[in-house]
Amino acid sequence: MLPFEFVVFGKPISQQTKDRSRIQSWQASVRRSVKAVWQNPPLDEPLRITMTHFYDVGHSDESGVPDSDNIIKPVRQALAGLIFVPDLAVIDFISRRRNLSGSFRIKGMSPVLAQGFSKGEQFLHVRIEASLDPASLK
């Protein structure tokens, strides 16, 4: 079951957008991408989610690219109840962004990440894996 990963093509929608219908549409896209590959019940174990937005703009103007911290909440809400038990399981959330115009050297690229790159457009890659339970660190 874990690790589990998926990609969503298109530009992630920021939590700060005033158009709530855009967020709902984006969350529906996230859920469709997950449902295509996830057939398990929601997890209630400690999880780490790593999310990378691969965007496609020139290096000189990244003003239209949402901040990585502003796309966390819509994605997290879309996954709640589908991948994990709401408000219980996710203890680590890493969000980052990378320009597709850059050069990448990726060792051991997963087929899912390769699928994202192969389409040639911006996408969000999400990887969900087990995390250390903070109680076990005492």
Protein Blocks (a to p, Z undefined) as FASTA:
>chain_A
ZZcddddedjdddfkbmblmlmmmmmmmmmmmmmmmpccdcdfbdcdddddddddddfkl
mklpccfklmmmmmmmmmgoklpcghklmmbdcdddddfkbccddehiafklmmmmmnop
acddddddddddfklmZZ
